[in-house]
Amino acid sequence: MGPEALKRQVRLISFAEMWAWLVPLLLVILIAAIIVRNRQTLGRWLGYPFLGGGLQAILPALVYRPIITSVLGSGVLSETPDLIRVEAVRIILRLADAIFQPLLTQAIVVIVVAIALIVVGILAKPKQATAEPQPAETV
């Protein structure tokens, strides 16, 4: 593997990252088109999955720092001098910040949208069945 192959891989990952949001968006549109018929089902079929996805995305964004620090300190960099270990951990955490800070923002937005969808679904009034007038009985 040379630098040119590595450069191609980074460009491919960057391109995929730029357009990766389209796949979930298309799935949401497909679900909405097939299943959602009123505001109650909107909260049930989109709100709760969004909430679950947002919570799954926010968890790694909140705990990555202690995990990376402990893994590097106890495993990979355990035999290196303290000065080098501190700098290596700092550099790797700075790179991880570039990944996890946007993820945290996106997860918060997804959770807010999910809560809004769930609230809309809960506040939606079910359709009242209209009672048809019954004919009067004649004796």
One Martini backbone bead per residue (centre of mass of N, CA, C, O) as a GRO file, in nm:
protein
  139
    1MET     BB    1   0.090   0.040   0.027
    2GLY     BB    2   0.051   0.351  -0.079
    3PRO     BB    3  -0.018   0.683  -0.092
    4GLU     BB    4  -0.221   0.661  -0.329
    5ALA     BB    5  -0.413   0.451  -0.203
    6LEU     BB    6  -0.476   0.612   0.051
    7LYS     BB    7  -0.595   0.857  -0.097
    8ARG     BB    8  -0.829   0.705  -0.232
    9GLN     BB    9  -0.965   0.610   0.031
   10VAL     BB   10  -1.018   0.890   0.150
   11ARG     BB   11  -1.193   0.990  -0.086
   12LEU     BB   12  -1.408   0.768  -0.064
   13ILE     BB   13  -1.493   0.830   0.226
   14SER     BB   14  -1.568   1.124   0.176
   15PHE     BB   15  -1.788   1.069  -0.033
   16ALA     BB   16  -1.963   0.882   0.144
   17GLU     BB   17  -2.007   1.091   0.371
   18MET     BB   18  -2.152   1.310   0.199
   19TRP     BB   19  -2.397   1.080   0.103
   20ALA     BB   20  -2.510   0.906   0.355
   21TRP     BB   21  -2.782   1.065   0.430
   22LEU     BB   22  -2.969   0.952   0.198
   23VAL     BB   23  -3.051   0.674   0.300
   24PRO     BB   24  -3.224   0.748   0.551
   25LEU     BB   25  -3.409   0.944   0.400
   26LEU     BB   26  -3.531   0.736   0.203
   27LEU     BB   27  -3.645   0.551   0.425
   28VAL     BB   28  -3.835   0.759   0.551
   29ILE     BB   29  -4.000   0.815   0.298
   30LEU     BB   30  -4.095   0.524   0.259
   31ILE     BB   31  -4.237   0.491   0.528
   32ALA     BB   32  -4.427   0.733   0.498
   33ALA     BB   33  -4.566   0.636   0.233
   34ILE     BB   34  -4.669   0.351   0.344
   35ILE     BB   35  -4.770   0.402   0.661
   36VAL     BB   36  -4.845   0.697   0.684
   37ARG     BB   37  -5.181   0.843   0.763
   38ASN     BB   38  -5.116   0.985   1.042
   39ARG     BB   39  -5.006   1.133   1.334
   40GLN     BB   40  -4.989   0.877   1.506
   41THR     BB   41  -4.807   0.707   1.311
   42LEU     BB   42  -4.576   0.906   1.301
   43GLY     BB   43  -4.480   0.864   1.596
   44ARG     BB   44  -4.449   0.550   1.581
   45TRP     BB   45  -4.273   0.512   1.298
   46LEU     BB   46  -4.060   0.768   1.359
   47GLY     BB   47  -4.007   0.864   1.651
   48TYR     BB   48  -3.895   0.606   1.795
   49PRO     BB   49  -3.661   0.541   1.598
   50PHE     BB   50  -3.522   0.816   1.629
   51LEU     BB   51  -3.473   0.794   1.932
   52GLY     BB   52  -3.299   0.539   1.921
   53GLY     BB   53  -3.083   0.651   1.725
   54GLY     BB   54  -3.000   0.896   1.896
   55LEU     BB   55  -2.910   0.734   2.148
   56GLN     BB   56  -2.696   0.562   1.996
   57ALA     BB   57  -2.527   0.818   1.903
   58ILE     BB   58  -2.473   0.962   2.186
   59LEU     BB   59  -2.309   0.761   2.348
   60PRO     BB   60  -2.026   0.767   2.201
   61ALA     BB   61  -2.004   1.086   2.219
   62LEU     BB   62  -1.975   1.074   2.547
   63VAL     BB   63  -1.745   0.809   2.583
   64TYR     BB   64  -1.473   0.827   2.412
   65ARG     BB   65  -1.250   0.947   2.591
   66PRO     BB   66  -1.215   0.725   2.815
   67ILE     BB   67  -1.173   0.491   2.620
   68ILE     BB   68  -0.923   0.588   2.466
   69THR     BB   69  -0.743   0.641   2.711
   70SER     BB   70  -0.747   0.349   2.829
   71VAL     BB   71  -0.651   0.193   2.581
   72LEU     BB   72  -0.381   0.343   2.539
   73GLY     BB   73  -0.265   0.324   2.837
   74SER     BB   74  -0.298  -0.009   2.863
   75GLY     BB   75  -0.189  -0.095   2.576
   76VAL     BB   76  -0.033   0.042   2.330
   77LEU     BB   77   0.114   0.275   2.545
   78SER     BB   78   0.243   0.127   2.805
   79GLU     BB   79   0.573   0.138   2.710
   80THR     BB   80   0.576   0.434   2.709
   81PRO     BB   81   0.646   0.731   2.777
   82ASP     BB   82   0.471   0.976   2.927
   83LEU     BB   83   0.509   1.206   2.723
   84ILE     BB   84   0.423   1.045   2.471
   85ARG     BB   85   0.147   0.947   2.571
   86VAL     BB   86   0.015   1.222   2.612
   87GLU     BB   87   0.047   1.321   2.320
   88ALA     BB   88  -0.094   1.087   2.175
   89VAL     BB   89  -0.367   1.119   2.314
   90ARG     BB   90  -0.415   1.411   2.228
   91ILE     BB   91  -0.412   1.361   1.923
   92ILE     BB   92  -0.635   1.144   1.910
   93LEU     BB   93  -0.855   1.320   2.044
   94ARG     BB   94  -0.855   1.537   1.825
   95LEU     BB   95  -0.949   1.347   1.600
   96ALA     BB   96  -1.208   1.247   1.747
   97ASP     BB   97  -1.347   1.522   1.762
   98ALA     BB   98  -1.403   1.542   1.451
   99ILE     BB   99  -1.620   1.310   1.481
  100PHE     BB  100  -1.795   1.345   1.761
  101GLN     BB  101  -1.911   1.634   1.751
  102PRO     BB  102  -2.105   1.604   1.508
  103LEU     BB  103  -2.251   1.359   1.626
  104LEU     BB  104  -2.373   1.506   1.867
  105THR     BB  105  -2.537   1.712   1.707
  106GLN     BB  106  -2.703   1.507   1.541
  107ALA     BB  107  -2.829   1.355   1.781
  108ILE     BB  108  -2.981   1.595   1.899
  109VAL     BB  109  -3.155   1.653   1.652
  110VAL     BB  110  -3.291   1.375   1.638
  111ILE     BB  111  -3.420   1.385   1.920
  112VAL     BB  112  -3.592   1.638   1.876
  113VAL     BB  113  -3.754   1.528   1.637
  114ALA     BB  114  -3.866   1.280   1.785
  115ILE     BB  115  -4.018   1.431   2.005
  116ALA     BB  116  -4.200   1.588   1.813
  117LEU     BB  117  -4.335   1.340   1.682
  118ILE     BB  118  -4.449   1.220   1.944
  119VAL     BB  119  -4.619   1.462   2.029
  120VAL     BB  120  -4.793   1.471   1.776
  121GLY     BB  121  -4.903   1.181   1.814
  122ILE     BB  122  -5.036   1.231   2.096
  123LEU     BB  123  -5.209   1.498   2.017
  124ALA     BB  124  -5.359   1.339   1.830
  125LYS     BB  125  -5.671   1.290   1.724
  126PRO     BB  126  -5.892   1.070   1.693
  127LYS     BB  127  -6.118   0.952   1.498
  128GLN     BB  128  -6.447   0.995   1.477
  129ALA     BB  129  -6.718   0.809   1.480
  130THR     BB  130  -6.980   0.829   1.280
  131ALA     BB  131  -7.309   0.837   1.344
  132GLU     BB  132  -7.567   0.691   1.208
  133PRO     BB  133  -7.874   0.736   1.135
  134GLN     BB  134  -8.155   0.585   1.248
  135PRO     BB  135  -8.428   0.451   1.173
  136ALA     BB  136  -8.742   0.476   1.238
  137GLU     BB  137  -8.979   0.302   1.400
  138THR     BB  138  -9.262   0.130   1.294
  139VAL     BB  139  -9.593   0.014   1.406
   0.00000   0.00000   0.00000
